[in-house]
Amino acid sequence: MDGDRQSIARIRAAEVAVPEELDRRRLRSRLLAALAVLLAVIAVVTLLPGLGGLRSRLAHATPEWLVLGVVLKLLSGLGYVAVFRMIFCRRMRWRVSTQIGMSELGANALFPTGGAGGLALGAWALKRGGMAGREIARRTVAFFLLTSVPNILGVILLGLALALGILGGEDNLLLTAAPAAVAVAAVLATLLAGRIARAWGDRTEHHAAHAPSPRAAATRKALTALADGVEESLALLREGNALLVAGLLAYLIFDVMIVWASFRALGAAPPVAILALAYLIGELGGLIPVPGGIGGVDAGLVGTLVLYHVSITSAAGAVLLYRAIALWVPALVGSAAFVALRRTLRDEAEQLAVCAPQTEIDIIGLGRAVIHGE
């Protein structure tokens, strides 16, 4: 057993309550809400006048390409699992990492949290296992930053390649060099934000020592988490861990390829470089806090594709197929992962209930743990 697996933590049996995100009734209601949205979209596309071209394209979609899209979404999900494990807890068993990672993706698809709800669920599991709150906050910031790195690098590299004519398909600098410049500015701003947050956090801590208040404490924690997260991100990048890098690339690239497969299901696809750049820019709509990014991602992606000279009918059809895959595959797989995770937690709780103090068992996020009596 390696050193990480030999780490020992003390926990209390009272710390095993299942969070409300895993409540079966809430999960069922979210699935029904997602189904209602799907039926509403189908009704609009089917009944609204003027959408005959879109209906015709969707009716003749090639099933094989849609199946490929489902496989690509699963592969993207496995990339997410790898990133979660490598950033948050490398000693965790892969089975449990998969349960938590897929549950997070399901939560992101079903709960209107702009992507934060899934990570909150994983953070709860790790805190329950004994990880310190500051450590979780630091790694959560690092997770958000590192999963953004491929997106930002993609915008920079693709934008410059298109602007310089290395990749054909677009020569408008506003659609190529401008996004690349914005992405470069975002990188510099993030690094600067880390330094500023560290300085402000130290200043806030100094003032809080003389006049402590809940608001000052919360501000200090937020600034510290941001500064620590930026430093953690840079440390992980310098580490050059192959599995982390592969997971980051898989999480993004396979998701981009779902859009490509969706276009191919309807006919021809735009050049991959154009499609990828439009995806990276359009996905900013996913920051809008609605379930699965519905509406925000769709409008952003369709609008960006149209700017890159893709017909609105083709773009809308492909994005609808992409959205169906990107929403329902994580929702269904994530629901199954919820059930498996609940079972894992229940088994763990039963072990805690029957174990005498100082007994060692496996705890999520810790490996071997020592039970501490009440």
C-alpha positions, 0 to 999 in steps of 0.5 A: 500500500502506498504512502497516500493510502496509509494516511489516517484520519479521524471522523465521527459517525455523525458525519455520514448524512446524505446531502439533499442533492442525493435525495431521490425525490429531488432527483426524480423531480429534476429528471421530470423537469428536464423531460418537460423541457425536452417535450416543450422543445419538440413541440415548438420544433414540430408545431411552430410555422417556418421551421419546415427546413429544420424539421426536415433535417432532424427527421433525416438525421443519421442514427449512427452519428448520434450513437457516436455522439453518445459514445463521445459524451461518455468518453468526455465524462471519463476525462472529467472523472480523471481530472476530478481525481487528479486534482482532488484526491489521487488516493481515492478508488477509481470506482468511487471517483467514477461515481462522484465524477459522473454524479457531478456531471449529472448534477450539472445537467439537472440543477440550475447552478451554472456548473457549480452544483456538481463540484459542490457535491464532490466537495461534500463527499471529500469534506465528509471524508475528512478533507479540510475546507480550505483544501477543498476551496483551493482545489475547487478554484484550481479545478475551475481554472484548469478545466478552462485552460484547454478552452483558452488555449484552444481559442488562442491557437485556433484564432491565431492559426485562422488569422495567419492563414495556417488553417483555412475557412475564416479571414475576418480578424474580428472572428479570429485574432480578436478572440485570441487576444481576449483569451490572452488577456483572460490568462493575464487577468487570472494570474494578476487576480491571484496576486491581488487576491493574496495581497488583499487577503493578507490585508483583510486578515490584518484588519480582521485581527483587530476587528473580527467580523463574519463578513471579514472572515468570509471575504478573507476565506474567498480571497485566500481560496482564489489566491491558493487556487491560482497557485495550485493550478500553476503547480499542477501545470508545472507537474505535467501529470500525463493523466491530468493533461489527458483528462483535460484534453479528453473532457473538452475535445470529445465534447467538441466532437459531439457537435461535429458528429451532430452536424454529420448526422444532418449532412456536411459539417463545417471545417473542424477549426471553425466549429471548434472555435465557435464552440469555445466561444459559444459555450460561454453561454453555459455560465448562465445558471440554468439547468444544463445551460439550456438556452444560454449554451444553445443561443450562444453556440448557434449565434457564434456558428452563424457568425462563422457563416454556418447556415442558421438551419444547419446550426440550429439542428446540430445544436439541438442534437448536441444539446439532447446528447449533452443533457440526457447522457449525463442526466441518465448516467449521473442518476445511475451514479447517484444510486451507486454513490448512495449505496457506497455511502450507505455501506460506509455508514453501516460500517461506521455504525458497527465499528468500535472506536479506533477500528480502521475502514475505507472512507471516501477520499481518505483510504484507510481511516480510524473511527473516532468514538463519540 
